[in-house]
Every structure is written in structure tokens, then in C-alpha cells.
Amino acid sequence: MEQADSRDRLWSKDFLIVFGVNFLLFLCFYLLVVIMSSYAKNEFHASTGMAGLASSIFVVGALIGRLIGGSIIERVGRKKLLFTGLIAFSVLIGLYFIVNSLSVLLIVRFFHGIAFALASTATGTIAASLIPNSRRGEGTGYYGVSIIIASAIGPFIGLMINEHASMMANFTLCAVLGILSLLSAFFMNIPKLVLTAEQEKDLQGLKLSNFIEPKALPISLVSFVMGFGYSSVLTYLMIFAGQISLTEIASYFFIVYAIVVILSRPFTGRWFDQRGANVVMYPAILSFAIGMVLLSQAHHGLTLLLSAVFVGLGYGTTQSSSQALAIKRSPAHRIGLATSTFYIFVDVGIGFGPFILGFLTPLVGFRGMYIAMAVLLAAGIVLYHFLVGKKERDGNDGHAVVHSSKI
């Protein structure tokens, strides 16, 4: 009985450390992403387009980093990839202090994105290997809270430091966070996956399946739609709030969102494990769509914050459950690929969504745009049903053994 309990234990020392390392990585990302455009514009007199590129080129680097990291992690080892990513991440933060032109800033941001992706792909894979199969949904949900907290407080802290101190203070804080994440990783015991000759052969060669995990692809496509919808909130909420004179209330949107996600995780994760993914995913996508409708009709602060509740229950739940599904359906030696595949599609949705919506918004306005997002998410329910839902019988259907025998 003790052995079984040990195998089902979630909150181990190593899980807490990888949670912390991932939190520090994403906190640094959110600290910088909200002020990078204004920094490029003010410091190097960049145009609006180039200032936006200074922020978004990080995502381009991250996409390349995820493709590389997912394809090599099990061959080079999770520990090596983690420390390579963390060391490069910390070193590149130091380069911000000596950037002297816009072109140099763009180069640093691009490679910083690659380093971030290598490190976060490693942390995601390590976390997946530490989560017991019987608690896959619950554990993945809790792990995702590290990103949720960072996304809630990072922009707030970054903007506050930038307003009351300087950009150099932001860089200094990120340098401290980078070093702290690197030092923390030394105290973590990282499970090793010993590959068989057949598995080694499976991971070799320049073929598409060694960059994208096929079994994680269906749920990743659904996550792309969810990420695309969420990009409308991330990018345009504050502009929309300014138009309807709710800017002050809107500043609390992501705080409410984060609180709802954190409070709901213990329940949604357990339902995923005990009752199956469909019990969680269908209501969550519907909740997300309702949140978009409420946002489109917001005339008062209460409606705006109520939409944050539904978006938190919706997007926050779909992302953790989708990641758990991507990992659960993939073979043990390919969970690194499954993790990177999931994040690639989410990143593409969030990263390129604003660009496409930038052409839609002038035609229909922000209210029309959020209604369009609600329709897209409703279509996402249908997409989930045909790609995943019909095949998903329950939360423990044994598609894959996802962690190594050492756990």
C-alpha cells in the first residue's frame, strides 16, 4: 500500500522545484513582453511596426526553439536540455544591458525566445514525467498554475517598475529571476528515460513526426483555436476597455481570471482523471464562448469581470486538460514531442491571432470581433467532438504509459 501511495504522490520536492523554475521563466517573459514595444519605441525611436516586432519576434524564436527542443529532448536528455536552456536564458538577459541598436535588440529577443522555449519544453516534459498517470489531469492543471500566476502578476509588476523606476530595473529583476531558476534546477532530481533501440530509431532522422507528435496533433489543433480566441483578450481588451470607459476595471480582469483558474483547478483536474476529458472539455469550451459573448456586451464593470470568470473557467480549463490529453495519448519516449507540439499550436494561435484580428476589427468593431470569437469557439466544440471527443471514453483509458519506471 505504501508503494502505491508513493507512486500516486503528486507534490514531491522535484515537482515543486520544476513548478518554481517554470514560474520564474514565465514571470520573466511576462515582465518583458508588456514593455518591450514601448522600450524599442522610446530608446531606439522604432516605428510602431518595428516596436511590435521587438516584442513578437520572441514568439518566432520560441516556435523554432520548441521544434528543436521537442525533437531532441529524449536523445540529448532532459537534464542537458533544461540546463542548456536555463544558462542561455540567463546569459541573454545580460545582453539586454548592452543592447545599443534596434537590430541588436531584435537579435537578442529572437535568441532569447529560443532559449525560453528550450527551457520551458524541458520543464514541461520533466513535470509530465513526475505526474502519476492516475492524477494526470489534476497534476497537469496544478503545473499550469505556475504560468497562470506569472501571467497575472508579471505584466502588473513590469508596468509598475517601468513607470516608477526604469527599464534597467526590469532587466535587473529578470536577471535575478533567471539566475534563481538556474540555481533551483540544481536541487532537482530529473527522471531519466532509457530508450530502447527501437525507440532510438523512432526518434532519429529528419521527418515530420520527429518535430510534431502525431498523436498529440488532434487536441493541439483544438488548442490552436482556443489560443486564437484568447489572443483577442490578451491583445485588445485594454483598447476595448478604453473605448467603453472601463480601463480601471479592466486592469482587474486578469486578476479575476487567475483567481478563478486557481480555485477551479482542484475540481476540474480530478474530474478529468475520474470522469474523463469530455466531462471537463465540453463545458469549458462552452464557458469560454459565453465569456466572449459577455465581453462583447460589456457596458458596466460587473459584466466585464463576469466575463473574466467565464473565460477563466473556459480557457484556463481547456488548456490544462488539452495538455494532459496530448501527453496521455503519446508514447512514453515521445512526451517531449507531445509537450512541444501542444505549445507550438498554442503559441501560433496566441502569436498570430492578433495579426489576423487586426484586419477584422476595423470592419466589425471590438464588439463584433468578440462575437466572432464566440462563434469560433462554438465551432471549436464541434472540432473537439470530431477530433477527440468521440474517441475519448474516460479519463483513464490507457492510451499511453507516460512516465518512466523510476517514478
N, C-alpha and C positions, 0 to 999 in steps of 0.2 A: 504493500500500500504506500509506503514512504517513497518508493521508487516512482510510482505512478504520479504521486503528488509533485515530486521533483520535476518530472517531465512536463507537467501542466503548469508549472510556476511561470509567471509572466514577468513580474517586477524583480528581476535579478539585478545584480550590480552592473553587469555588462549591458543589459537593456537600458538601464538608467543612464549609463555613460553615453551610449550611442544616441539616445534621446537628446541628451545635453549637447553633444557635438553637432547634431543636426540642427538643433535650435540655434546655436551660435552661428552656424553657417548661414542660415536663412535670415537671422536677425541682421547680420552684416549686409546681406543682399538687399533687404528692405530699407535699411538705413541709407543706403546709397542710391537706390533706384528712384526715390522720390525727389532727390535734389540734384541728380546728375545733369538733367537738362538745363536747369537754371544755372548750374555751375559752368557748363560749357558756354552758355549764352553770355554770362556776366564776365567770366575770366578770359575767354578767347573770342568773344564777340561773334559767336556762331549764329547762323541763321536758325529760324525755328525748325526747319527740316533737319539740319545737321545737329542741332541740340537734341532733337528727338532720337536721332541715330546714336548719339553718345550714350543714351540710356538703353535703347533697344538692341544695339549690337552685342551687348552682353548675352541676350537671349539667343542670338545667332551662334555665338561661341558655345553656349550651353548645349544647344542642339547637337553640334558637332562633338562636343565632349561626351554627351550621352551615347551617341552612336559608337564612339571609340570605347568608352568605358564598359558599356554593356557587352560588347563583343570580346573583350579581353579579360574581364574581371576573373573568371574562373580559371583561365590559363596562367595569368601572372600572379593570381592570388588576391584575395580581398584585402588583406593587410597591406600589401605593397601598393595597391591602387589607392587605398584610403590615405596612406601617408604621402604618396606622390601628390595627390590632390590637395591635401591639407598644407603641405610645405609650399607648393606652388601658389596656393591661395593666399597664404601669409606673405610670401615674397612679393607677389603682385600688388598687394595692398600697400606695401612700402614704396612701390614705384609711383603711386599717386602723388606722393610728396614732391617728386622731382619732375613731374609732367610739365613741359614748357610750351606745348602747342596742341592744337585740336587733333592733329593727325596722330600724335603720340598718345593722346588720351584715348582715341578710338582703338589703337592697337592694344593698349593696356586693358581696356574694357573687354575686348574680344577674347584675349587670352585669360583674363580673369573669369569670364564665362565658362571657358573650357575647364579651368581648374575647379571651379564651383561644381560643375556637372560631374567630374571625375569623383570628387569627394562625396557629393550627395548621392550619387549612384552607389558608391561603396557603402555609405551608411544605411541606405535603404535595403541593400542586399544583406548586410550584416544583421539589421533589425529583423528582416524576414526569416533569417536562419535561427534567430533566438526565440521567435514566437512559436509556441506549441501549435500543432495542427488543430487541436481541439478548441483553441482560442484564437484562430486566425483572424476572424473579423474584429473581435474585441481588441486584440493586440495591435493590429494594423491601424485601427481607429485611434487608439491611445498614442501610437507613434506619430500619427498625423497631427496630433495636438501640438507637437513641437513646432510645426510650420504655422499652424493657426495662431498660436500665441505670438510668434515672430511677426506675422503679417498684421496683427492687431497693434502691437506696440512699436514695431520698427519704424513705420512711416511717421508716427507721432513723435518719437524721440528724435528722428533725423531732422524733421522740420523744426522742432523746438531748438535743437542745437544750432542749426543753420541760422535761425532767427536771432538767438541770443548770444551766440559765440561766433564761430567761423567754420568754413568748410574743412580747414585743417583739424579742427576739433573732431569733426565726424570721421576723418581719416584716422586720427589717433585712436578713437574708440574702436573702430573696425580693426585696426592693427592689434589692439589688445584682445579683442574677441577672437581674431584669427590665431594668435599665439596660444590663447587659453584653450581653444578647440584642439589644437595640435598636442598640447601638453596633456589634456584629458584623455586623448586616444591612447597614450602610453599605458594607461591603467586598465585598458580593456582587453579581455581575453577573446580573441576573434576566432570563431569556429572555422576549421579548415574542412574543405570538401575534397576528398581524394577521388580523382576522376579515374574511371576505368579506361582501358584502351579504346573501347567503343565510344565512350563519351568524349575522349580527347579528339578522336577522329571527327566526331559530330561537330565539334566547335572549331575545326580548322578550315581554312580556305576562305576566299573572298566570295561568299554567296549571301544573298539577301537574308536568309534565315539566321545568319550569324551577326546580323545587325538589328533585325526585328524578329521578335519571338512570335511565330505564327499563332500559337495557342492563346497568347495574350492580345492578339490583334482585335478580335471582336469587341471585347469590353473596352479596349483602348480607343476604338472608333467612337463608342458611346461617350467616353470621357472627353474626346475632342469636342463633341457637340456641347457637353456641359461646360468645358473650359471656354469655348467660344461665347456661350451665353454669359458666363461670369465676367468675361473681359469687358462687357458693356457696363458692368457695375464698377469694376476697378478703374476704368479709364474715364467714363463720362458722368459718374454720379455727382461729383463736386460741381461740374459745369452745369448740369441739370438743376442741382440744388440752388445754384446761384441764380438761375433764371426764375425759379419759383420762390426766391427769398427764404430758403431753408438751409443756408450754408452752415449756420451754427449747429443746428440739429443734425445735419448730415455728418458732421465730424464725429458723432457718436455711433454712426451706422455700423462701422466695423468692430467697435467695442461690443455692441449688442450681438452682432454676428458671432464674434468669438465666444462670448458667454454662452450663447445658445448651443454652439457646437460642442463646447467643453462639457456642458451639463447633459447633453443628449448622448454623448459617446458611450457611457457605460451601458445604456439600454440598447442602442442601435447595434453595437458590436456584438452583444450577447444574442440578440435576435438573429443576427446574421449567422452566428455559429449554431444556434439551437433550432431555428426555424427555416433557415435558408436565405439566400440572397434576394429572392423575389419579394419576400415579405418586407424587406427594407428598401429595395431599389424602386419599385413601382410608386409607393407613397412619396419617397424622397424626390423623385423627378417631378411628380405632380406638385409637391410643395414648392419646388424651385420655380415652376411655371406660375403658380399662384403669387409667389413673391414678385415676379416680374410684372404681373398684372397690377398688383397693389402699387408697385413703384411707378408704373405708368400713370396711375390715377392719383398720385400723391399731391394733395393741396395743403395738408397740415402735417406737422411734425410727427404726430401719432401714427398716421398712415405710413410715413416713411420708415419709422422704426419698426412698425409691424411687418413691413416688407423684409426688413433685416432678419426678423425671426424666421420667416418662411424660407428666405434664401439660406440662412444658417442650417435649418433642418433639411433643406434640399441639397444645395451644392456641397455643404460640409459632409453630409452623409454619403452622397453618391461617390465622392472622390475616395474616401477611405474604403468604402465597400468595393469600388471598382478595382482599386489597387490590390485588395485582398483576393478578389476573383482572378486577377491577372496572375498572381503568384500561385494561387491554389491550382489553377489549371495547367501550370507549366511543370516540366520535369525538374527534379532537384538540381541538376547541374546547369539549368538554364534560368534560374530565378534572377540572376543578374541581368540577363537579357530581358526577362519579363518586366523587371523593375524599370529599366531604361526605356523599354518600349512604351510602357504606361506614361512615364514622364515626358517622353518625346511628343506624344499626341496631346497631352495636356498643355505643354509649353507652346506647341504650334497653335492650338486653339486660343490661348490667352495672348500669345505674342502677335499673331497676325489678325486676330479678331478686330481690334481697334482700327486697323488699316482699312479693312473691308467696310466696317460700320461707319467709317468716316465718309464714305460715299453715300451711304443710306440715310444718315441723319439729316443732311441738308434737304432731302426730299420729303421726309415724313416727320421731322422733328424728333425730339427726345422721347416724347410720349409714344409716338408711333413706333420708334425704334424698340422701346421696351415691350410694346405689344407684339412686335415681330419676334422678339426673343422668346416671349411666352409661347407663340405658335411653334417656333423652332424646338423648344423644349418639349412641347406636346408631341411633336413628331419624334423627339428623342425617346419617348415612351414606346412608340411603335418600333423604332430602330432597336431598342434594348430587347423588346419582346422577340423579335425575329432572329437577332444575332446571338442572344444569350438566354433570355427568359424561358423560351420553350425547352431549352436543353438543361436548365438548372432545376433539378428536382428538390434538393435540400442543401443545407449548409455544410454537410459532411459527406458528400457523395464520392469521396475517394478518388478524385481525378489525379491527384499527384501527392507524392510524399515530398514535402517542400523543405525540410531541414535535414541536416546531416545527422548521422548516428551519434555524434558526440554531444548532442544537445539533450 
